[in-house]
Amino acid sequence: MADELKILVEYGYIDRLDNGKDPKYRTNMYITDCRIRQNDGCKWTETMKNAAGFLCDRLYTKVFKDFDASPDC
């Protein structure tokens, strides 16, 4: 568990708020249940699908390509 927390802090997903024996953490992520919006037919669902397609086509391929090419991947 400590290793996972260390990684999340290192990559900025959570902040360690104190250095005590039992430290407190704060998340920097918006956590939601995607099932709430999945079948409601609203524009939000369509917007999310479009955003996911855009990110997959334009961003993630480069990220994964760079990661694969990195000697420390």
CHARMM internal coordinates of N, CA and C (Angstrom, degrees):
IC EDIT
DIST 1 N 1 CA 1.4523
DIST 1 CA 1 C 1.5242
ANGL 1 N 1 CA 1 C 110.58
DIST 1 C 2 N 1.3094
ANGL 1 CA 1 C 2 N 118.07
DIHE 1 N 1 CA 1 C 2 N -40.56
DIST 2 N 2 CA 1.4661
ANGL 1 C 2 N 2 CA 120.83
DIHE 1 CA 1 C 2 N 2 CA -178.59
DIST 2 CA 2 C 1.5211
ANGL 2 N 2 CA 2 C 110.93
DIHE 1 C 2 N 2 CA 2 C -63.65
DIST 2 C 3 N 1.3387
ANGL 2 CA 2 C 3 N 116.97
DIHE 2 N 2 CA 2 C 3 N -37.82
DIST 3 N 3 CA 1.4665
ANGL 2 C 3 N 3 CA 120.02
DIHE 2 CA 2 C 3 N 3 CA 178.66
DIST 3 CA 3 C 1.5272
ANGL 3 N 3 CA 3 C 111.37
DIHE 2 C 3 N 3 CA 3 C -63.73
DIST 3 C 4 N 1.3266
ANGL 3 CA 3 C 4 N 116.90
DIHE 3 N 3 CA 3 C 4 N -40.90
DIST 4 N 4 CA 1.4504
ANGL 3 C 4 N 4 CA 120.36
DIHE 3 CA 3 C 4 N 4 CA 179.04
DIST 4 CA 4 C 1.5223
ANGL 4 N 4 CA 4 C 111.17
DIHE 3 C 4 N 4 CA 4 C -64.52
DIST 4 C 5 N 1.3304
ANGL 4 CA 4 C 5 N 117.02
DIHE 4 N 4 CA 4 C 5 N -42.68
DIST 5 N 5 CA 1.4592
ANGL 4 C 5 N 5 CA 120.62
DIHE 4 CA 4 C 5 N 5 CA 177.85
DIST 5 CA 5 C 1.5212
ANGL 5 N 5 CA 5 C 111.00
DIHE 4 C 5 N 5 CA 5 C -62.86
DIST 5 C 6 N 1.3222
ANGL 5 CA 5 C 6 N 116.70
DIHE 5 N 5 CA 5 C 6 N -42.07
DIST 6 N 6 CA 1.4635
ANGL 5 C 6 N 6 CA 120.81
DIHE 5 CA 5 C 6 N 6 CA 179.37
DIST 6 CA 6 C 1.5306
ANGL 6 N 6 CA 6 C 110.68
DIHE 5 C 6 N 6 CA 6 C -59.19
DIST 6 C 7 N 1.3165
ANGL 6 CA 6 C 7 N 116.95
DIHE 6 N 6 CA 6 C 7 N -43.12
DIST 7 N 7 CA 1.4666
ANGL 6 C 7 N 7 CA 121.64
DIHE 6 CA 6 C 7 N 7 CA 179.80
DIST 7 CA 7 C 1.5296
ANGL 7 N 7 CA 7 C 110.20
DIHE 6 C 7 N 7 CA 7 C -65.83
DIST 7 C 8 N 1.3364
ANGL 7 CA 7 C 8 N 117.75
DIHE 7 N 7 CA 7 C 8 N -44.33
DIST 8 N 8 CA 1.4623
ANGL 7 C 8 N 8 CA 120.91
DIHE 7 CA 7 C 8 N 8 CA 179.95
DIST 8 CA 8 C 1.5278
ANGL 8 N 8 CA 8 C 111.47
DIHE 7 C 8 N 8 CA 8 C -62.84
DIST 8 C 9 N 1.3270
ANGL 8 CA 8 C 9 N 117.45
DIHE 8 N 8 CA 8 C 9 N -37.76
DIST 9 N 9 CA 1.4641
ANGL 8 C 9 N 9 CA 121.16
DIHE 8 CA 8 C 9 N 9 CA 176.80
DIST 9 CA 9 C 1.5230
ANGL 9 N 9 CA 9 C 109.64
DIHE 8 C 9 N 9 CA 9 C -68.54
DIST 9 C 10 N 1.3355
ANGL 9 CA 9 C 10 N 116.73
DIHE 9 N 9 CA 9 C 10 N -44.38
DIST 10 N 10 CA 1.4652
ANGL 9 C 10 N 10 CA 121.43
DIHE 9 CA 9 C 10 N 10 CA -178.54
DIST 10 CA 10 C 1.5249
ANGL 10 N 10 CA 10 C 111.77
DIHE 9 C 10 N 10 CA 10 C -58.77
DIST 10 C 11 N 1.3268
ANGL 10 CA 10 C 11 N 117.42
DIHE 10 N 10 CA 10 C 11 N -40.84
DIST 11 N 11 CA 1.4612
ANGL 10 C 11 N 11 CA 120.95
DIHE 10 CA 10 C 11 N 11 CA -178.17
DIST 11 CA 11 C 1.5266
ANGL 11 N 11 CA 11 C 113.43
DIHE 10 C 11 N 11 CA 11 C -89.56
DIST 11 C 12 N 1.3277
ANGL 11 CA 11 C 12 N 117.84
DIHE 11 N 11 CA 11 C 12 N 3.92
DIST 12 N 12 CA 1.4630
ANGL 11 C 12 N 12 CA 121.27
DIHE 11 CA 11 C 12 N 12 CA 173.88
DIST 12 CA 12 C 1.5164
ANGL 12 N 12 CA 12 C 115.77
DIHE 11 C 12 N 12 CA 12 C 80.72
DIST 12 C 13 N 1.3360
ANGL 12 CA 12 C 13 N 117.78
DIHE 12 N 12 CA 12 C 13 N 15.64
DIST 13 N 13 CA 1.4552
ANGL 12 C 13 N 13 CA 119.39
DIHE 12 CA 12 C 13 N 13 CA 178.25
DIST 13 CA 13 C 1.5282
ANGL 13 N 13 CA 13 C 111.50
DIHE 12 C 13 N 13 CA 13 C -78.73
DIST 13 C 14 N 1.3225
ANGL 13 CA 13 C 14 N 116.84
DIHE 13 N 13 CA 13 C 14 N -28.42
DIST 14 N 14 CA 1.4602
ANGL 13 C 14 N 14 CA 121.47
DIHE 13 CA 13 C 14 N 14 CA 175.62
DIST 14 CA 14 C 1.5175
ANGL 14 N 14 CA 14 C 108.74
DIHE 13 C 14 N 14 CA 14 C -138.04
DIST 14 C 15 N 1.3376
ANGL 14 CA 14 C 15 N 115.93
DIHE 14 N 14 CA 14 C 15 N 158.36
DIST 15 N 15 CA 1.4570
ANGL 14 C 15 N 15 CA 122.68
DIHE 14 CA 14 C 15 N 15 CA 175.88
DIST 15 CA 15 C 1.5163
ANGL 15 N 15 CA 15 C 109.13
DIHE 14 C 15 N 15 CA 15 C -111.72
DIST 15 C 16 N 1.3204
ANGL 15 CA 15 C 16 N 115.57
DIHE 15 N 15 CA 15 C 16 N 136.33
DIST 16 N 16 CA 1.4551
ANGL 15 C 16 N 16 CA 119.72
DIHE 15 CA 15 C 16 N 16 CA 172.27
DIST 16 CA 16 C 1.5180
ANGL 16 N 16 CA 16 C 106.55
DIHE 15 C 16 N 16 CA 16 C -86.17
DIST 16 C 17 N 1.3172
ANGL 16 CA 16 C 17 N 117.08
DIHE 16 N 16 CA 16 C 17 N 122.85
DIST 17 N 17 CA 1.4545
ANGL 16 C 17 N 17 CA 121.37
DIHE 16 CA 16 C 17 N 17 CA -172.74
DIST 17 CA 17 C 1.5157
ANGL 17 N 17 CA 17 C 113.55
DIHE 16 C 17 N 17 CA 17 C -88.43
DIST 17 C 18 N 1.3268
ANGL 17 CA 17 C 18 N 118.79
DIHE 17 N 17 CA 17 C 18 N -22.05
DIST 18 N 18 CA 1.4678
ANGL 17 C 18 N 18 CA 120.60
DIHE 17 CA 17 C 18 N 18 CA 179.65
DIST 18 CA 18 C 1.5172
ANGL 18 N 18 CA 18 C 109.75
DIHE 17 C 18 N 18 CA 18 C -152.40
DIST 18 C 19 N 1.3079
ANGL 18 CA 18 C 19 N 115.60
DIHE 18 N 18 CA 18 C 19 N 168.95
DIST 19 N 19 CA 1.4736
ANGL 18 C 19 N 19 CA 121.14
DIHE 18 CA 18 C 19 N 19 CA -179.15
DIST 19 CA 19 C 1.5171
ANGL 19 N 19 CA 19 C 111.87
DIHE 18 C 19 N 19 CA 19 C -111.07
DIST 19 C 20 N 1.3088
ANGL 19 CA 19 C 20 N 117.38
DIHE 19 N 19 CA 19 C 20 N 24.11
DIST 20 N 20 CA 1.4589
ANGL 19 C 20 N 20 CA 121.57
DIHE 19 CA 19 C 20 N 20 CA -179.44
DIST 20 CA 20 C 1.5224
ANGL 20 N 20 CA 20 C 112.34
DIHE 19 C 20 N 20 CA 20 C -72.24
DIST 20 C 21 N 1.3314
ANGL 20 CA 20 C 21 N 114.86
DIHE 20 N 20 CA 20 C 21 N 179.73
DIST 21 N 21 CA 1.4633
ANGL 20 C 21 N 21 CA 121.41
DIHE 20 CA 20 C 21 N 21 CA 179.75
DIST 21 CA 21 C 1.5284
ANGL 21 N 21 CA 21 C 111.62
DIHE 20 C 21 N 21 CA 21 C -61.61
DIST 21 C 22 N 1.3157
ANGL 21 CA 21 C 22 N 116.37
DIHE 21 N 21 CA 21 C 22 N -37.05
DIST 22 N 22 CA 1.4685
ANGL 21 C 22 N 22 CA 122.41
DIHE 21 CA 21 C 22 N 22 CA 179.20
DIST 22 CA 22 C 1.5324
ANGL 22 N 22 CA 22 C 108.01
DIHE 21 C 22 N 22 CA 22 C -121.87
DIST 22 C 23 N 1.3484
ANGL 22 CA 22 C 23 N 117.64
DIHE 22 N 22 CA 22 C 23 N 76.75
DIST 23 N 23 CA 1.4636
ANGL 22 C 23 N 23 CA 120.51
DIHE 22 CA 22 C 23 N 23 CA -171.86
DIST 23 CA 23 C 1.5275
ANGL 23 N 23 CA 23 C 113.09
DIHE 22 C 23 N 23 CA 23 C -65.96
DIST 23 C 24 N 1.3025
ANGL 23 CA 23 C 24 N 114.49
DIHE 23 N 23 CA 23 C 24 N 153.90
DIST 24 N 24 CA 1.4597
ANGL 23 C 24 N 24 CA 122.30
DIHE 23 CA 23 C 24 N 24 CA 176.51
DIST 24 CA 24 C 1.5216
ANGL 24 N 24 CA 24 C 108.59
DIHE 23 C 24 N 24 CA 24 C -101.09
DIST 24 C 25 N 1.3275
ANGL 24 CA 24 C 25 N 115.78
DIHE 24 N 24 CA 24 C 25 N 148.40
DIST 25 N 25 CA 1.4615
ANGL 24 C 25 N 25 CA 121.96
DIHE 24 CA 24 C 25 N 25 CA -179.38
DIST 25 CA 25 C 1.5258
ANGL 25 N 25 CA 25 C 109.34
DIHE 24 C 25 N 25 CA 25 C -127.70
DIST 25 C 26 N 1.3358
ANGL 25 CA 25 C 26 N 115.33
DIHE 25 N 25 CA 25 C 26 N 153.08
DIST 26 N 26 CA 1.4628
ANGL 25 C 26 N 26 CA 121.50
DIHE 25 CA 25 C 26 N 26 CA 176.29
DIST 26 CA 26 C 1.5301
ANGL 26 N 26 CA 26 C 107.28
DIHE 25 C 26 N 26 CA 26 C -128.88
DIST 26 C 27 N 1.3129
ANGL 26 CA 26 C 27 N 116.58
DIHE 26 N 26 CA 26 C 27 N 134.49
DIST 27 N 27 CA 1.4460
ANGL 26 C 27 N 27 CA 120.54
DIHE 26 CA 26 C 27 N 27 CA -179.35
DIST 27 CA 27 C 1.5188
ANGL 27 N 27 CA 27 C 111.07
DIHE 26 C 27 N 27 CA 27 C -82.23
DIST 27 C 28 N 1.3227
ANGL 27 CA 27 C 28 N 116.53
DIHE 27 N 27 CA 27 C 28 N 148.39
DIST 28 N 28 CA 1.4557
ANGL 27 C 28 N 28 CA 122.72
DIHE 27 CA 27 C 28 N 28 CA 175.42
DIST 28 CA 28 C 1.5253
ANGL 28 N 28 CA 28 C 110.29
DIHE 27 C 28 N 28 CA 28 C -108.87
DIST 28 C 29 N 1.3206
ANGL 28 CA 28 C 29 N 116.20
DIHE 28 N 28 CA 28 C 29 N 17.59
DIST 29 N 29 CA 1.4571
ANGL 28 C 29 N 29 CA 121.47
DIHE 28 CA 28 C 29 N 29 CA -177.47
DIST 29 CA 29 C 1.5254
ANGL 29 N 29 CA 29 C 109.84
DIHE 28 C 29 N 29 CA 29 C -114.17
DIST 29 C 30 N 1.3063
ANGL 29 CA 29 C 30 N 115.15
DIHE 29 N 29 CA 29 C 30 N 149.42
DIST 30 N 30 CA 1.4562
ANGL 29 C 30 N 30 CA 121.09
DIHE 29 CA 29 C 30 N 30 CA 172.39
DIST 30 CA 30 C 1.5206
ANGL 30 N 30 CA 30 C 106.76
DIHE 29 C 30 N 30 CA 30 C -90.83
DIST 30 C 31 N 1.2988
ANGL 30 CA 30 C 31 N 116.53
DIHE 30 N 30 CA 30 C 31 N 117.36
DIST 31 N 31 CA 1.4653
ANGL 30 C 31 N 31 CA 121.42
DIHE 30 CA 30 C 31 N 31 CA -176.31
DIST 31 CA 31 C 1.5205
ANGL 31 N 31 CA 31 C 108.02
DIHE 30 C 31 N 31 CA 31 C -108.61
DIST 31 C 32 N 1.3175
ANGL 31 CA 31 C 32 N 115.55
DIHE 31 N 31 CA 31 C 32 N 126.08
DIST 32 N 32 CA 1.4577
ANGL 31 C 32 N 32 CA 120.45
DIHE 31 CA 31 C 32 N 32 CA -179.83
DIST 32 CA 32 C 1.5277
ANGL 32 N 32 CA 32 C 109.52
DIHE 31 C 32 N 32 CA 32 C -145.15
DIST 32 C 33 N 1.2764
ANGL 32 CA 32 C 33 N 115.86
DIHE 32 N 32 CA 32 C 33 N 169.94
DIST 33 N 33 CA 1.4509
ANGL 32 C 33 N 33 CA 121.66
DIHE 32 CA 32 C 33 N 33 CA 177.09
DIST 33 CA 33 C 1.5267
ANGL 33 N 33 CA 33 C 107.63
DIHE 32 C 33 N 33 CA 33 C -101.37
DIST 33 C 34 N 1.3224
ANGL 33 CA 33 C 34 N 117.06
DIHE 33 N 33 CA 33 C 34 N 107.47
DIST 34 N 34 CA 1.4635
ANGL 33 C 34 N 34 CA 121.07
DIHE 33 CA 33 C 34 N 34 CA -175.26
DIST 34 CA 34 C 1.5307
ANGL 34 N 34 CA 34 C 112.30
DIHE 33 C 34 N 34 CA 34 C -65.51
DIST 34 C 35 N 1.3151
ANGL 34 CA 34 C 35 N 117.95
DIHE 34 N 34 CA 34 C 35 N -18.12
DIST 35 N 35 CA 1.4624
ANGL 34 C 35 N 35 CA 120.03
DIHE 34 CA 34 C 35 N 35 CA 179.39
DIST 35 CA 35 C 1.5228
ANGL 35 N 35 CA 35 C 111.91
DIHE 34 C 35 N 35 CA 35 C -66.50
DIST 35 C 36 N 1.3194
ANGL 35 CA 35 C 36 N 116.91
DIHE 35 N 35 CA 35 C 36 N -21.11
DIST 36 N 36 CA 1.4577
ANGL 35 C 36 N 36 CA 120.14
DIHE 35 CA 35 C 36 N 36 CA -179.55
DIST 36 CA 36 C 1.5199
ANGL 36 N 36 CA 36 C 110.35
DIHE 35 C 36 N 36 CA 36 C -63.78
DIST 36 C 37 N 1.3276
ANGL 36 CA 36 C 37 N 117.07
DIHE 36 N 36 CA 36 C 37 N -40.83
DIST 37 N 37 CA 1.4592
ANGL 36 C 37 N 37 CA 122.21
DIHE 36 CA 36 C 37 N 37 CA -175.47
DIST 37 CA 37 C 1.5245
ANGL 37 N 37 CA 37 C 113.65
DIHE 36 C 37 N 37 CA 37 C -99.98
DIST 37 C 38 N 1.3050
ANGL 37 CA 37 C 38 N 117.93
DIHE 37 N 37 CA 37 C 38 N -2.84
DIST 38 N 38 CA 1.4586
ANGL 37 C 38 N 38 CA 120.93
DIHE 37 CA 37 C 38 N 38 CA -171.60
DIST 38 CA 38 C 1.5270
ANGL 38 N 38 CA 38 C 113.53
DIHE 37 C 38 N 38 CA 38 C -63.48
DIST 38 C 39 N 1.2931
ANGL 38 CA 38 C 39 N 118.15
DIHE 38 N 38 CA 38 C 39 N -41.52
DIST 39 N 39 CA 1.4634
ANGL 38 C 39 N 39 CA 120.55
DIHE 38 CA 38 C 39 N 39 CA -171.88
DIST 39 CA 39 C 1.5204
ANGL 39 N 39 CA 39 C 113.33
DIHE 38 C 39 N 39 CA 39 C -118.86
DIST 39 C 40 N 1.3146
ANGL 39 CA 39 C 40 N 117.47
DIHE 39 N 39 CA 39 C 40 N 24.71
DIST 40 N 40 CA 1.4578
ANGL 39 C 40 N 40 CA 117.96
DIHE 39 CA 39 C 40 N 40 CA -176.41
DIST 40 CA 40 C 1.5267
ANGL 40 N 40 CA 40 C 113.27
DIHE 39 C 40 N 40 CA 40 C -91.23
DIST 40 C 41 N 1.3382
ANGL 40 CA 40 C 41 N 118.20
DIHE 40 N 40 CA 40 C 41 N -6.41
DIST 41 N 41 CA 1.4441
ANGL 40 C 41 N 41 CA 121.24
DIHE 40 CA 40 C 41 N 41 CA 176.11
DIST 41 CA 41 C 1.5125
ANGL 41 N 41 CA 41 C 114.89
DIHE 40 C 41 N 41 CA 41 C 68.78
DIST 41 C 42 N 1.3002
ANGL 41 CA 41 C 42 N 118.51
DIHE 41 N 41 CA 41 C 42 N 13.73
DIST 42 N 42 CA 1.4606
ANGL 41 C 42 N 42 CA 120.13
DIHE 41 CA 41 C 42 N 42 CA -177.56
DIST 42 CA 42 C 1.5362
ANGL 42 N 42 CA 42 C 110.86
DIHE 41 C 42 N 42 CA 42 C -87.15
DIST 42 C 43 N 1.3039
ANGL 42 CA 42 C 43 N 116.15
DIHE 42 N 42 CA 42 C 43 N 170.85
DIST 43 N 43 CA 1.4539
ANGL 42 C 43 N 43 CA 121.56
DIHE 42 CA 42 C 43 N 43 CA -178.91
DIST 43 CA 43 C 1.5204
ANGL 43 N 43 CA 43 C 111.73
DIHE 42 C 43 N 43 CA 43 C -65.32
DIST 43 C 44 N 1.3262
ANGL 43 CA 43 C 44 N 117.24
DIHE 43 N 43 CA 43 C 44 N -26.44
DIST 44 N 44 CA 1.4650
ANGL 43 C 44 N 44 CA 121.28
DIHE 43 CA 43 C 44 N 44 CA 178.42
DIST 44 CA 44 C 1.5269
ANGL 44 N 44 CA 44 C 109.98
DIHE 43 C 44 N 44 CA 44 C -57.62
DIST 44 C 45 N 1.3159
ANGL 44 CA 44 C 45 N 117.72
DIHE 44 N 44 CA 44 C 45 N -45.67
DIST 45 N 45 CA 1.4578
ANGL 44 C 45 N 45 CA 122.38
DIHE 44 CA 44 C 45 N 45 CA -179.81
DIST 45 CA 45 C 1.5205
ANGL 45 N 45 CA 45 C 110.39
DIHE 44 C 45 N 45 CA 45 C -60.87
DIST 45 C 46 N 1.3051
ANGL 45 CA 45 C 46 N 117.46
DIHE 45 N 45 CA 45 C 46 N -45.30
DIST 46 N 46 CA 1.4660
ANGL 45 C 46 N 46 CA 121.52
DIHE 45 CA 45 C 46 N 46 CA 179.41
DIST 46 CA 46 C 1.5259
ANGL 46 N 46 CA 46 C 110.94
DIHE 45 C 46 N 46 CA 46 C -65.05
DIST 46 C 47 N 1.3229
ANGL 46 CA 46 C 47 N 117.02
DIHE 46 N 46 CA 46 C 47 N -39.75
DIST 47 N 47 CA 1.4634
ANGL 46 C 47 N 47 CA 121.36
DIHE 46 CA 46 C 47 N 47 CA 177.82
DIST 47 CA 47 C 1.5198
ANGL 47 N 47 CA 47 C 110.67
DIHE 46 C 47 N 47 CA 47 C -62.54
DIST 47 C 48 N 1.3208
ANGL 47 CA 47 C 48 N 116.77
DIHE 47 N 47 CA 47 C 48 N -43.24
DIST 48 N 48 CA 1.4709
ANGL 47 C 48 N 48 CA 120.68
DIHE 47 CA 47 C 48 N 48 CA 179.81
DIST 48 CA 48 C 1.5276
ANGL 48 N 48 CA 48 C 111.04
DIHE 47 C 48 N 48 CA 48 C -64.78
DIST 48 C 49 N 1.3077
ANGL 48 CA 48 C 49 N 118.03
DIHE 48 N 48 CA 48 C 49 N -39.91
DIST 49 N 49 CA 1.4651
ANGL 48 C 49 N 49 CA 121.39
DIHE 48 CA 48 C 49 N 49 CA 177.59
DIST 49 CA 49 C 1.5194
ANGL 49 N 49 CA 49 C 110.44
DIHE 48 C 49 N 49 CA 49 C -63.50
DIST 49 C 50 N 1.3273
ANGL 49 CA 49 C 50 N 117.00
DIHE 49 N 49 CA 49 C 50 N -42.70
DIST 50 N 50 CA 1.4620
ANGL 49 C 50 N 50 CA 120.60
DIHE 49 CA 49 C 50 N 50 CA 178.47
DIST 50 CA 50 C 1.5247
ANGL 50 N 50 CA 50 C 111.53
DIHE 49 C 50 N 50 CA 50 C -65.05
DIST 50 C 51 N 1.3259
ANGL 50 CA 50 C 51 N 116.27
DIHE 50 N 50 CA 50 C 51 N -41.61
DIST 51 N 51 CA 1.4647
ANGL 50 C 51 N 51 CA 120.38
DIHE 50 CA 50 C 51 N 51 CA 179.00
DIST 51 CA 51 C 1.5235
ANGL 51 N 51 CA 51 C 110.49
DIHE 50 C 51 N 51 CA 51 C -64.53
DIST 51 C 52 N 1.3118
ANGL 51 CA 51 C 52 N 117.35
DIHE 51 N 51 CA 51 C 52 N -41.57
DIST 52 N 52 CA 1.4659
ANGL 51 C 52 N 52 CA 120.86
DIHE 51 CA 51 C 52 N 52 CA 179.44
DIST 52 CA 52 C 1.5275
ANGL 52 N 52 CA 52 C 110.32
DIHE 51 C 52 N 52 CA 52 C -62.85
DIST 52 C 53 N 1.3086
ANGL 52 CA 52 C 53 N 117.28
DIHE 52 N 52 CA 52 C 53 N -43.07
DIST 53 N 53 CA 1.4638
ANGL 52 C 53 N 53 CA 120.47
DIHE 52 CA 52 C 53 N 53 CA 177.80
DIST 53 CA 53 C 1.5129
ANGL 53 N 53 CA 53 C 112.07
DIHE 52 C 53 N 53 CA 53 C -62.51
DIST 53 C 54 N 1.3301
ANGL 53 CA 53 C 54 N 116.77
DIHE 53 N 53 CA 53 C 54 N -42.69
DIST 54 N 54 CA 1.4554
ANGL 53 C 54 N 54 CA 121.78
DIHE 53 CA 53 C 54 N 54 CA 178.73
DIST 54 CA 54 C 1.5293
ANGL 54 N 54 CA 54 C 110.70
DIHE 53 C 54 N 54 CA 54 C -61.33
DIST 54 C 55 N 1.3288
ANGL 54 CA 54 C 55 N 115.99
DIHE 54 N 54 CA 54 C 55 N -48.32
DIST 55 N 55 CA 1.4708
ANGL 54 C 55 N 55 CA 119.69
DIHE 54 CA 54 C 55 N 55 CA -179.07
DIST 55 CA 55 C 1.5209
ANGL 55 N 55 CA 55 C 111.98
DIHE 54 C 55 N 55 CA 55 C -63.82
DIST 55 C 56 N 1.3035
ANGL 55 CA 55 C 56 N 116.85
DIHE 55 N 55 CA 55 C 56 N -42.15
DIST 56 N 56 CA 1.4674
ANGL 55 C 56 N 56 CA 120.16
DIHE 55 CA 55 C 56 N 56 CA 179.88
DIST 56 CA 56 C 1.5250
ANGL 56 N 56 CA 56 C 111.34
DIHE 55 C 56 N 56 CA 56 C -63.48
DIST 56 C 57 N 1.3153
ANGL 56 CA 56 C 57 N 116.76
DIHE 56 N 56 CA 56 C 57 N -42.48
DIST 57 N 57 CA 1.4636
ANGL 56 C 57 N 57 CA 120.88
DIHE 56 CA 56 C 57 N 57 CA -177.15
DIST 57 CA 57 C 1.5171
ANGL 57 N 57 CA 57 C 113.28
DIHE 56 C 57 N 57 CA 57 C -74.43
DIST 57 C 58 N 1.3268
ANGL 57 CA 57 C 58 N 117.82
DIHE 57 N 57 CA 57 C 58 N -37.91
DIST 58 N 58 CA 1.4625
ANGL 57 C 58 N 58 CA 120.68
DIHE 57 CA 57 C 58 N 58 CA -169.34
DIST 58 CA 58 C 1.5223
ANGL 58 N 58 CA 58 C 114.81
DIHE 57 C 58 N 58 CA 58 C -106.39
DIST 58 C 59 N 1.3234
ANGL 58 CA 58 C 59 N 118.07
DIHE 58 N 58 CA 58 C 59 N -27.32
DIST 59 N 59 CA 1.4583
ANGL 58 C 59 N 59 CA 119.58
DIHE 58 CA 58 C 59 N 59 CA -172.83
DIST 59 CA 59 C 1.5202
ANGL 59 N 59 CA 59 C 112.84
DIHE 58 C 59 N 59 CA 59 C -110.98
DIST 59 C 60 N 1.3053
ANGL 59 CA 59 C 60 N 117.16
DIHE 59 N 59 CA 59 C 60 N -53.29
DIST 60 N 60 CA 1.4493
ANGL 59 C 60 N 60 CA 120.01
DIHE 59 CA 59 C 60 N 60 CA -171.14
DIST 60 CA 60 C 1.5230
ANGL 60 N 60 CA 60 C 113.36
DIHE 59 C 60 N 60 CA 60 C -65.25
DIST 60 C 61 N 1.3176
ANGL 60 CA 60 C 61 N 118.09
DIHE 60 N 60 CA 60 C 61 N -33.50
DIST 61 N 61 CA 1.4618
ANGL 60 C 61 N 61 CA 118.70
DIHE 60 CA 60 C 61 N 61 CA 178.56
DIST 61 CA 61 C 1.5216
ANGL 61 N 61 CA 61 C 110.30
DIHE 60 C 61 N 61 CA 61 C -62.01
DIST 61 C 62 N 1.3290
ANGL 61 CA 61 C 62 N 117.97
DIHE 61 N 61 CA 61 C 62 N -40.79
DIST 62 N 62 CA 1.4570
ANGL 61 C 62 N 62 CA 121.20
DIHE 61 CA 61 C 62 N 62 CA 177.69
DIST 62 CA 62 C 1.5248
ANGL 62 N 62 CA 62 C 110.98
DIHE 61 C 62 N 62 CA 62 C -67.41
DIST 62 C 63 N 1.3201
ANGL 62 CA 62 C 63 N 117.04
DIHE 62 N 62 CA 62 C 63 N -42.82
DIST 63 N 63 CA 1.4604
ANGL 62 C 63 N 63 CA 120.87
DIHE 62 CA 62 C 63 N 63 CA 179.87
DIST 63 CA 63 C 1.5274
ANGL 63 N 63 CA 63 C 110.20
DIHE 62 C 63 N 63 CA 63 C -59.22
DIST 63 C 64 N 1.3306
ANGL 63 CA 63 C 64 N 116.93
DIHE 63 N 63 CA 63 C 64 N -48.47
DIST 64 N 64 CA 1.4582
ANGL 63 C 64 N 64 CA 120.00
DIHE 63 CA 63 C 64 N 64 CA -178.27
DIST 64 CA 64 C 1.5313
ANGL 64 N 64 CA 64 C 111.60
DIHE 63 C 64 N 64 CA 64 C -69.34
DIST 64 C 65 N 1.3197
ANGL 64 CA 64 C 65 N 117.14
DIHE 64 N 64 CA 64 C 65 N -35.65
DIST 65 N 65 CA 1.4602
ANGL 64 C 65 N 65 CA 120.63
DIHE 64 CA 64 C 65 N 65 CA 177.57
DIST 65 CA 65 C 1.5289
ANGL 65 N 65 CA 65 C 110.00
DIHE 64 C 65 N 65 CA 65 C -63.85
DIST 65 C 66 N 1.3309
ANGL 65 CA 65 C 66 N 116.82
DIHE 65 N 65 CA 65 C 66 N -46.02
DIST 66 N 66 CA 1.4644
ANGL 65 C 66 N 66 CA 121.22
DIHE 65 CA 65 C 66 N 66 CA 177.69
DIST 66 CA 66 C 1.5249
ANGL 66 N 66 CA 66 C 111.07
DIHE 65 C 66 N 66 CA 66 C -63.08
DIST 66 C 67 N 1.3198
ANGL 66 CA 66 C 67 N 116.62
DIHE 66 N 66 CA 66 C 67 N -40.03
DIST 67 N 67 CA 1.4580
ANGL 66 C 67 N 67 CA 120.67
DIHE 66 CA 66 C 67 N 67 CA 178.91
DIST 67 CA 67 C 1.5223
ANGL 67 N 67 CA 67 C 110.74
DIHE 66 C 67 N 67 CA 67 C -63.31
DIST 67 C 68 N 1.3198
ANGL 67 CA 67 C 68 N 116.78
DIHE 67 N 67 CA 67 C 68 N -46.67
DIST 68 N 68 CA 1.4705
ANGL 67 C 68 N 68 CA 120.77
DIHE 67 CA 67 C 68 N 68 CA 179.70
DIST 68 CA 68 C 1.5174
ANGL 68 N 68 CA 68 C 111.86
DIHE 67 C 68 N 68 CA 68 C -62.48
DIST 68 C 69 N 1.3385
ANGL 68 CA 68 C 69 N 117.13
DIHE 68 N 68 CA 68 C 69 N -32.79
DIST 69 N 69 CA 1.4615
ANGL 68 C 69 N 69 CA 121.02
DIHE 68 CA 68 C 69 N 69 CA -178.38
DIST 69 CA 69 C 1.5229
ANGL 69 N 69 CA 69 C 112.64
DIHE 68 C 69 N 69 CA 69 C -81.25
DIST 69 C 70 N 1.3138
ANGL 69 CA 69 C 70 N 117.09
DIHE 69 N 69 CA 69 C 70 N -15.61
DIST 70 N 70 CA 1.4551
ANGL 69 C 70 N 70 CA 121.25
DIHE 69 CA 69 C 70 N 70 CA -177.94
DIST 70 CA 70 C 1.5248
ANGL 70 N 70 CA 70 C 110.65
DIHE 69 C 70 N 70 CA 70 C -73.19
DIST 70 C 71 N 1.3361
ANGL 70 CA 70 C 71 N 117.90
DIHE 70 N 70 CA 70 C 71 N 135.05
DIST 71 N 71 CA 1.4687
ANGL 70 C 71 N 71 CA 120.15
DIHE 70 CA 70 C 71 N 71 CA -179.30
DIST 71 CA 71 C 1.5284
ANGL 71 N 71 CA 71 C 113.18
DIHE 70 C 71 N 71 CA 71 C -67.23
DIST 71 C 72 N 1.3202
ANGL 71 CA 71 C 72 N 117.97
DIHE 71 N 71 CA 71 C 72 N -20.89
DIST 72 N 72 CA 1.4654
ANGL 71 C 72 N 72 CA 119.67
DIHE 71 CA 71 C 72 N 72 CA -179.05
DIST 72 CA 72 C 1.5266
ANGL 72 N 72 CA 72 C 113.50
DIHE 71 C 72 N 72 CA 72 C -104.71
DIST 72 C 73 N 1.3289
ANGL 72 CA 72 C 73 N 116.85
DIHE 72 N 72 CA 72 C 73 N 19.17
DIST 73 N 73 CA 1.4688
ANGL 72 C 73 N 73 CA 119.45
DIHE 72 CA 72 C 73 N 73 CA -178.93
DIST 73 CA 73 C 1.5058
ANGL 73 N 73 CA 73 C 110.39
DIHE 72 C 73 N 73 CA 73 C -67.17
END
COOR INIT
IC SEED 1 N 1 CA 1 C
IC BUILD
